[in-house]
Amino acid sequence: MTEPKGEKIDHPNGACFNTTLPAPLPDEYKEVAWAIPSFDKATNQPKPIEPIWIARPNIGPNQVRFEMLYCGVCHSDTHCGNNDWGGCVYPFVGGHELLGKVTEIGEGVTKVKVGDLVGVGCMVDSCLKCQYCQNDEEQYCANGMTMTWNSPKTHGRVLGNPETYTHGGYSGSSVTHEHFIIKIPDSMDIQRAAPILCAGITLWDPIRYHGLVDGPKKVVGVAGLGGLGTMGVKFASTLGHKVVAISTSANKEFMAKEKGATGFVVTTDPYSLKANAGTMDIIFNTISANHDINTYLPLLKTGGTIVMLGGVAAPHTVYQMGLMFQRKTITGSLIGGVKATQEVIDFCSKHSIYPDIKLIRARELNDTWKALSEGKGDGVRFVIDVKASLEDESFLPK
């Protein structure tokens, strides 16, 4: 893959790049966004989020333009924007939980019409030809999916300047190929629906893959009770499974049980760990900070599985004998395809399942990122009220 044009900055997590956004091309329009403008070499950290202008593509065949109403703020936004994973291209516009209303459709669009509520999750393109795309798992595209933010435009369905990287939903509007558009039912609470497009599908896809939607009832552990984990608790309990919440803090027990858990494990309490050893069929591990996976493996039954879902960059050291003697499995999962994302939206609409949210304005993004980085979300997903943010003239680009 060709490196982006701009200043390459060496970084322990992998190089990042400071670039200059070009003026909009004739087939693009200027739009408001909120972005990390650059990586500051003097402080060795990204600069704070600020309002900027970006270019969005004009409508084209099979494209859908929508005004942004709400955009979720995901922990992955902070990981990428802070260059925790390496490869961040600045300016970086975060947001991959986009929810808006269709304002224009291109020739050939049949999925939605003007006025419809729509969503876009973590990806906006893939090859649509490989075995994974053909199997409705575009997130595993053999030729690489195009993420909603910080991705090169490789497959031809993201229009506009081919030399710029994708910009996320911290913005006034967006344009996306209809294949990657999710239809939002009119009956949904749209303020709370946006995080389902990442936090929801990230839990839903492994739940369906591991047979928990229609299969026999099991004991399901959920490790980490942030925005991801609480969705896992809600899904698994709604599907009729026994749910055991797992946390380092005993203070989260009431919250976990309020959301559907019937059991609770405190990993800092040896007695709690011993009392629950060998009791769980599967654990969904949503922890995004560095941690010791060996703390959680003894909770599994023989033949049990732990599914890694948090964006941890550091490698794990695993006690292999514990896996071998009890045939335990460590696996992973990444968001979900378009079909599965529509499925989870419809499931949430039917059962009135929503994340717990806190509405913010764009000017609060820096404080919000700080809270997420310090693990202070307490099970809440932050959501930008984009319309209210666009009315805040003091935090708009000049």
N, C-alpha and C positions, 0 to 999 in steps of 0.2 A: 504494500500500500504506500502510495506517495505521501510524504510528510506534508502537512499544511505549510503554506507560504507564510513566513514570519520569523520571529526570533525564537530559536530553540533554547530552552532553559533546562539545564541539568537539574535533576531532582532525585532524592533517594528512592522515591516510589516509581520513578520513570519520568522521562522528559515531558515537559509541558511547553506550550507555545503561545507567545503573544503575537496576535495578528491585528491588522487594521481592516475593518470592514469597509468594502468599497461602496460607492454610491449605488443606489438602486439602478439596475439595468432597465431598458425600455419595457421589458416584460415583468417588471417587479413594481411593488408599491412600498412606500415607507410606513412603518408601523412602530408604535410604542412598545418598548420592552424594558424589563428590569434585569440587569446583568452584572456579573463580576467583570469589570472592564479589562483587567490584566492581572498578571502575577507580579508582585512587587519584589524585585530581587533584593532591595535594601533590607526589607523586613523578613524575607524568605517565606512569604505567605501571600495568599490572594488579597487583592484590595476589596473593600466592602462593596456590597451590591449597590448599584446606582441606576437611575433611569438613562436609557440610551435609545437611539433610533436603529432599527434593523430593517432589512428588506425581506418582504414576503413575495412569493410568486403570484402573478395574476392568474386568474382562473384559466384552466385548460381542460381538454377532454378528460372525462372521468374524475375530475377534481371537484372537491367540495370546500367552499370557503365558509367559515363560521366565525361569528363574533364570540370572543371569550367571555363567559360569565363567571366561571370559577375554575381555579387550578389548584390541585393539591400540592403540598410541599412534602416531598419524600426524603427520607434519610439518604437515599441514593443521590439525590441532588447535591447534598452537602459532600458526600464522598467524592463525587466527580468534580464538583466545583472547587473543592479544597485540594484536588490532585492526589487524594488518598490512593487512587488506583493507577495514577500515572496517565499521561496522554491527554490531559485536558487542554482544549483549545479555547483561548480567551480572545474576545469577549465570550463568556459562557452564560447563556440564557437557560436556566433550569426549568423544571416542570414537565412531568410526563403523566399527569393525571388531568387531562384537558376536558372541559365540559363547556359547551356553548350552543348557540342557535344558528342554524344555517341561514346565510344571507345570499348565497349565490351558488349555483351548480353549473358544472361544465357539460358540454355535449356528451351524451351517452350515459349520464348518471341515472340509475334506476333505484338505488338503495334508499335514498332520502330525497326530500323536497325542501324548498325554501320554507323556513319557519319551524322545521323539525329540531328537536333537541338531540344533540349528538355528543359523542365522546371520542377521544383518542388516547390510547394508553402509551406503552413504552416504546412502540415501534411504528414507523411510518412507511416502511418498504421492506421487501425481501425479493428474492429472485422469482418466487411463485412457480418454479419449475422443478426443483429438486424433490427428493422423496419426502423430506420433512415438510416442505411447503405444501406438497400435494396431500399430505396427511393432516393438514390443518394445524401444523406445529411450526408456524413461520418463525417463531422465536429461536428455533434451532436450525435455521436456514443454512445449508451446506456452504453457501456462498456469502454468508454473513448478512444478518438483518441490518437495516438502517434504523438506528435508534432515534427517538424523537428529539433528543439533544446530543450534541457533541459527536456527530457521525458524518462521514463523507457521503455524498450523494452518489451511490454506486449502481443502482438498478434502474434508474430512469423515471421513476414515478414521483420523485421529489423534484419539483420544477424550480426555476430560478437559477441564479448564478451557480454553476457547477463547482466553482472553486471555494465556495463558502461551506461551512459545516452547518448541520441542522441546529435550529434554535427551538427551545422548548416553549412551554405554555405560560411562562411569566410574561405575558404579552397581550396586546389588545385583540388580536385575531390570529387565525392560522388557516392554512390551505393544505389539504391532505387528499390523497387518492382514495376513492370511495371504498376500495377493498379493506382499508384499515380504519374505516369509520365504524363506530359502534352506535347503534340506535338506543337512545335513552327513552324509556316509556314516559309518557306525559304524567303518569301517576306518581313518579318518583319525587322524593325530596331532593331537588337538584343541588342544594347547598351541601348535602351530605353524600351525594352520589359519586363525586369526582374521585375520591381515594379508592373506590372499588376498582378503578381501572388499573391500579398497581397493587395496593395492599390487598384488595379483594382477590384478584386473579392470581397473585403470588401464592396465596393459600389454597385457592380453589383448584388450581391445576394439579398439584400433587394429591389433593384429596380425591379427585376423580381418577387420577392415574393409579392410585393405590387401592382402588375399589371401595372407597368409603361412601360413595353416593348411593349405590344400589346394593352393595354387598352386605355381609353379616356385620352385626354391631360389634365394636371393639373398644378397647381402652386406649384413648388417644391422649398423649401428652403434648402440651404446648409450652415450649421453653421461650421465655422472653415475653413480657406483657406490654410491649409498646403497641404502635398502630397495627403492625402485622399480626402479632400474637393475639390481640383481642379479636381480630377478625377470625382467626383460626378457632378460637374458643366458641364464637358465635356460630360459625358454620358447622362444626363438629357436633355441638349440642343440638342444633336444629335438626340435624340428620339422625339424631337418636343415639349417638355414641356417648359413652362415659368419658368425660373430659377432665383431665388432671392438669391444672396450671402449675408451671414450674418457674420459680423466681428466686433471685438472691435475697429478696426482701420479704419478710413476713407481713409488712405493711400493705402488700398488694392482694392479700387473700380476700378481703371483702369485695374489692373491685372485681377480681377474677370470678368469684362466685355469683356476683350480681350479673355478670355477662354470660353465665351458663355453665361454668366449671362446677363440678361436684367434689373434686379433690384438689389438694394443694400441697406442693412440695417446696420446702425452703432449702436451697442447695448449700447454704452456709451452715445448716444445722445437721450434723452427722446422724442424729436420731431420725430426723425426717427422711434423709436419704436411705437409711437402713430399713425403715418401716415400709418404704415404697419400692424397694429393690425387686426387680423381676416381675413387675406388675403391668407393664405397658406394652401394647402391641406395636405402637408406632409413636415416635416423637417428632413433632415439627419444630425444628430449632430455628427461631427467628432472630436470635441474638446477633447484633451487628458489630459488637465490640469484641476485641480479642478475648478468648476464654479457653478453658480446658475442656475439651469434648469428653475426656475420660470421666468427668464428674457425672455425665448424663447417661453414658452407655450402660452402667449397671442397673438403671431403672427399667431397661428393656427385658422382656421375656426372651427365652430362647427362640431364635428365629425372628426377633424383632428388628425394626428398621428405624434409623434416625435420618430425617430428611433435612439437609442443610439449606437454609433459605436466607440467612443474613449475609450482608456484603462484607465479610471479614477478609482482609487482604493477607494477613499473616498466616503461615501454614500451621496446621495442627500436628501434634505428636500423638500418635494413637498406640495404646497398649494392644498389640496384635493378638496375644494369647486369649484375651477376653473375647475378641471377635471369633476366633477359631473354635474355642471350646463351647460356644453357645450359638454359633452360626448367625451372628448378628451382622447387619448390613448398614453401611454408611453410604448415603446417596445424596444427590442434590436435585434441585429443580429451579427453573428460570421462568418467571412470569407465566404466560400462556398464549396460545394462538388466538386469532381473531374469533374463531367459532367458540372457543372456551370462554373468551372474555364476554361475548354476547350472552353466553349461557349463564355466567355468574351475575351479570347485570339483571337478567330476567329472574333468576333465583332470588336475588336480593329484593327485587320489586315485588315478587309474589309473597315473600315472607316478611317484608318490611325490616330487612336487616341492613343496618347502616353502621359505618364507623362513627365513633364519637369524635366530634370535630370542634375546632376553635377557628372562627372566622377572623382573618387578619386583613390588613391592607398592605400594599406592596412596601410601604415605608417601614413596616415591621419585619421585613424579611431577614435583616441582619440579626436582630434579636432572636428570631425564630430559629435560624440556623445555629446560633450559639446554644440555644436550649436543646436542640436535637443532638448536637455534637457532645453535649454534656449529659445526655441520657435523661433529660428532664421532660420528656413528652408525656409520661404517665398515661399511656394508652390513648392519647389524643392525636388525631391527624389534623395538622394545620391546613387551612384552605384559604387561598387568596380570593377575596371578593374583588374581581377585576373591574367591574363597573364602578364600584366605590373608589377603587384606586385611581381610575382614570379621571375622577372628579377632584382628586387631590392635586391641585395645580403646583403645589410646592415640591412634588416628587414626580414630575414629568420631565422629559428631555427638553432642552432649550432649542 
